[in-house]
Amino acid sequence: MITKKPWFSFLHEKDTSVVDETYFNPNDFEWSEELERKINIVREELLLLLKSNQKEVKPYFASAMMNAPEKWKSLSFYFWGIAMSKNAINSCPETISLLKNIPCLVSASISIMEPNSEIKPHYGDTDAIYRCHLGVEIPQGLPNCGFRVGYEDRSWENGKLLIFNDAAYHKAWNQSDSRRVILLFDIIKPEYAEQKKWICAKVRGNILWQFISEKIRLFKGKKNGFTKVVSLFFAIIYLLLLSSYLKSALLK
């Protein structure tokens, strides 16, 4: 059997001759119905967590992706296979229980876009995942608040899932006067399930390098042989760490 190889933004150039998939139908995922049905429980837990734990809400580090600093924020439960905030996880038992029933889940966080903000068009880290958004607090629909993958715009909806290809060109905006809150989570596609640990390690390694290069102007925005080698070096370190840290990881 031939193992399919995933695409990674830091390793591969985008083949513009290939038309990317954009959105996926939530009804094709057996766990989606229960998650949407229990949105009131999820919303109550997440909003209470945000209200009581503002110190754990952090701006996204890549400020160049935003139209204004600190307008895209998150509070992470799991980040590419590793548990992040024990306090957040313990504060949302029903939400975490629902997430743990999703096969091959590797990331989960509360994602916040403040009023009058925009996430600029970009490609995600890899095509090995389904990226999922569950609407928790959606102030408005299109055209003021929305999401574009490829050339198709969609609105988030309270209590509804939006699932898309993070490797496709996409952007988001919130031009309303209120914040937008979603539950964001990533699941490894079935065809890549056996490569789950290495996929997570590669993405984490590249994100660490992005964080470092964001602080060092000499490397900012660069993608060349050196940056690839450094990202892969960090990926190997993360893979070794994951192998010895499975008690707090999702990669058992």
C-alpha positions as CSV (number, residue, x, y, z in Angstrom):
1,M,0.0,0.0,0.0
2,I,1.3,3.5,-1.0
3,T,1.4,5.9,1.9
4,K,0.1,9.3,0.9
5,K,2.4,12.2,1.8
6,P,0.9,15.3,3.3
7,W,1.8,18.8,2.1
8,F,3.5,21.3,4.5
9,S,3.6,25.0,3.8
10,F,7.2,25.4,5.1
11,L,8.5,22.5,3.0
12,H,6.6,22.7,-0.3
13,E,5.7,25.3,-2.8
14,K,2.0,25.5,-3.7
15,D,1.0,23.9,-7.0
16,T,-1.3,26.6,-8.3
17,S,-2.4,24.4,-11.2
18,V,-4.2,22.2,-8.7
19,V,-7.6,23.4,-7.5
20,D,-7.8,23.0,-3.7
21,E,-10.8,21.6,-1.9
22,T,-12.4,24.4,0.1
23,Y,-15.3,23.4,2.5
24,F,-16.4,20.1,3.7
25,N,-20.0,19.0,4.7
26,P,-20.3,18.7,8.5
27,N,-23.0,16.0,7.9
28,D,-20.2,13.7,6.6
29,F,-18.7,13.5,10.1
30,E,-20.5,11.3,12.6
31,W,-19.6,13.4,15.6
32,S,-20.9,16.7,14.2
33,E,-24.6,16.2,15.2
34,E,-23.9,15.7,18.9
35,L,-21.5,18.6,19.0
36,E,-24.0,21.0,17.5
37,R,-26.8,19.6,19.6
38,K,-24.9,20.4,22.8
39,I,-23.9,23.9,21.8
40,N,-25.6,25.5,24.8
41,I,-23.4,23.5,27.2
42,V,-20.3,24.2,25.1
43,R,-21.1,28.0,24.9
44,E,-21.8,28.3,28.6
45,E,-18.5,26.6,29.5
46,L,-16.4,28.5,27.0
47,L,-17.8,32.0,27.8
48,L,-17.4,31.4,31.5
49,L,-13.8,30.3,31.0
50,L,-13.1,33.5,29.0
51,K,-14.7,35.7,31.6
52,S,-12.8,34.1,34.5
53,N,-9.4,33.5,32.8
54,Q,-8.5,36.6,30.7
55,K,-4.9,36.2,31.6
56,E,-4.7,33.0,29.6
57,V,-6.1,34.6,26.5
58,K,-3.1,35.4,24.3
59,P,-2.8,37.3,21.0
60,Y,-1.6,35.3,18.0
61,F,2.1,35.7,17.7
62,A,2.3,36.3,13.9
63,S,1.1,39.9,14.1
64,A,1.8,40.5,10.4
65,M,-1.3,38.3,9.6
66,M,-3.6,40.9,11.3
67,N,-4.7,44.3,10.2
68,A,-4.0,45.5,13.7
69,P,-2.0,44.0,16.6
70,E,-3.6,41.8,19.3
71,K,-7.0,41.6,17.6
72,W,-6.8,37.8,17.0
73,K,-6.6,35.9,20.3
74,S,-6.9,32.4,21.5
75,L,-7.0,30.2,24.6
76,S,-5.7,26.7,23.9
77,F,-6.8,23.4,25.3
78,Y,-4.6,21.2,23.0
79,F,-2.0,22.3,20.5
80,W,-0.8,19.8,17.9
81,G,-1.0,16.8,20.2
82,I,0.0,18.3,23.5
83,A,-2.3,19.5,26.4
84,M,-1.7,23.2,27.0
85,S,-3.8,24.7,29.8
86,K,-4.8,22.2,32.5
87,N,-7.0,24.9,34.1
88,A,-8.9,25.5,30.8
89,I,-9.3,21.7,30.3
90,N,-10.6,21.2,33.8
91,S,-12.9,24.2,33.5
92,C,-14.8,22.8,30.5
93,P,-15.4,19.1,31.3
94,E,-18.4,18.7,28.9
95,T,-16.7,20.4,26.0
96,I,-13.5,18.3,26.5
97,S,-15.6,15.1,26.7
98,L,-17.2,16.0,23.4
99,L,-13.8,16.8,21.8
100,K,-12.2,13.5,23.0
101,N,-14.9,11.6,21.2
102,I,-13.6,13.0,17.9
103,P,-11.2,10.6,16.2
104,C,-7.7,11.9,15.6
105,L,-8.3,15.3,17.2
106,V,-4.9,17.1,17.7
107,S,-5.7,20.7,18.4
108,A,-8.5,22.7,20.1
109,S,-8.8,26.3,21.3
110,I,-11.1,29.2,21.7
111,S,-10.5,31.7,18.9
112,I,-11.4,35.3,19.3
113,M,-11.6,38.1,16.6
114,E,-12.1,41.5,18.1
115,P,-14.3,44.1,16.4
116,N,-13.0,45.7,13.2
117,S,-10.4,43.1,12.6
118,E,-9.1,41.0,9.7
119,I,-6.9,38.0,9.3
120,K,-5.1,38.4,6.0
121,P,-5.2,35.8,3.2
122,H,-2.8,32.9,3.8
123,Y,-2.2,29.2,3.4
124,G,-2.3,27.0,6.5
125,D,0.4,24.7,7.8
126,T,-0.7,21.4,6.2
127,D,-3.3,19.6,4.1
128,A,-3.3,16.7,6.5
129,I,-6.1,18.1,8.7
130,Y,-9.7,19.1,8.6
131,R,-9.9,22.5,10.4
132,C,-13.2,22.9,12.2
133,H,-14.9,26.1,13.5
134,L,-18.0,25.8,15.8
135,G,-19.8,29.1,16.2
136,V,-20.0,30.2,19.8
137,E,-20.6,34.0,19.7
138,I,-21.2,35.3,16.2
139,P,-22.1,39.0,16.1
140,Q,-23.3,39.2,12.4
141,G,-23.3,37.4,9.1
142,L,-22.0,38.4,5.7
143,P,-20.9,40.9,4.6
144,N,-19.7,42.3,7.9
145,C,-18.5,39.1,9.5
146,G,-17.3,36.2,7.4
147,F,-14.8,33.7,6.1
148,R,-13.4,33.1,2.6
149,V,-11.8,29.9,1.4
150,G,-10.7,30.1,-2.2
151,Y,-13.3,32.3,-3.8
152,E,-16.2,31.3,-1.7
153,D,-17.5,33.4,1.2
154,R,-19.5,31.9,4.1
155,S,-20.8,33.1,7.4
156,W,-20.2,31.5,10.7
157,E,-23.5,30.6,12.5
158,N,-24.1,30.2,16.2
159,G,-24.1,26.5,17.1
160,K,-23.1,25.4,13.6
161,L,-19.9,23.8,12.3
162,L,-17.8,25.2,9.4
163,I,-15.2,22.7,8.2
164,F,-12.6,23.6,5.6
165,N,-9.3,22.9,4.0
166,D,-6.7,24.9,6.0
167,A,-4.1,24.4,3.2
168,A,-6.3,26.4,0.8
169,Y,-5.9,30.2,0.5
170,H,-8.2,31.7,3.1
171,K,-9.0,34.8,5.2
172,A,-11.4,36.0,7.8
173,W,-12.9,39.3,8.9
174,N,-15.1,40.8,11.6
175,Q,-16.2,44.3,10.8
176,S,-19.0,44.4,13.4
177,D,-18.9,46.2,16.7
178,S,-18.7,42.9,18.8
179,R,-16.2,40.1,19.1
180,R,-16.5,36.8,17.3
181,V,-15.9,33.7,19.3
182,I,-15.5,30.2,17.9
183,L,-14.3,26.8,19.1
184,L,-11.5,25.9,16.7
185,F,-10.2,22.3,16.4
186,D,-8.1,20.2,14.0
187,I,-8.5,16.6,13.2
188,I,-6.1,14.5,11.2
189,K,-7.6,13.1,8.0
190,P,-8.1,9.3,8.0
191,E,-5.5,8.8,5.2
192,Y,-2.8,10.4,7.4
193,A,-3.8,8.8,10.7
194,E,-0.7,6.6,10.9
195,Q,1.5,9.7,10.5
196,K,-0.2,11.7,13.2
197,K,2.8,12.1,15.5
198,W,5.2,13.1,12.8
199,I,2.7,15.6,11.3
200,C,2.2,17.2,14.7
201,A,5.9,17.4,15.3
202,K,6.6,19.0,11.9
203,V,3.9,21.6,12.4
204,R,5.0,22.4,16.0
205,G,8.6,22.6,14.8
206,N,7.8,25.1,12.1
207,I,5.6,27.2,14.4
208,L,8.4,27.4,16.9
209,W,10.7,28.6,14.1
210,Q,8.1,31.1,12.9
211,F,7.9,32.4,16.5
212,I,11.7,32.8,16.6
213,S,11.9,34.4,13.2
214,E,9.1,36.8,14.1
215,K,11.5,38.2,16.7
216,I,14.5,38.3,14.5
217,R,14.0,40.6,11.5
218,L,16.8,38.9,9.6
219,F,14.8,35.8,9.2
220,K,11.3,37.2,9.1
221,G,9.2,36.0,6.2
222,K,12.0,33.8,4.8
223,K,11.4,30.4,3.4
224,N,14.6,28.7,2.1
225,G,16.8,25.7,2.7
226,F,18.1,27.0,6.0
227,T,14.6,27.6,7.5
228,K,13.4,24.2,6.4
229,V,16.4,22.5,8.1
230,V,15.8,24.5,11.3
231,S,12.1,23.7,11.3
232,L,12.8,20.0,10.8
233,F,15.4,20.0,13.6
234,F,12.8,21.5,15.9
235,A,10.3,18.9,14.6
236,I,12.6,16.0,15.6
237,I,13.0,17.5,19.1
238,Y,9.2,17.7,19.5
239,L,8.8,14.2,18.2
240,L,11.3,13.0,20.9
241,L,9.5,15.1,23.5
242,L,6.1,13.7,22.5
243,S,7.4,10.1,22.8
244,S,8.4,10.7,26.4
245,Y,5.4,12.9,27.4
246,L,2.4,10.9,26.3
247,K,0.6,11.3,29.7
248,S,-0.4,14.9,28.7
249,A,-0.6,14.3,24.9
250,L,-3.4,13.4,22.5
251,L,-1.1,11.1,20.6
252,K,-1.3,7.9,22.5
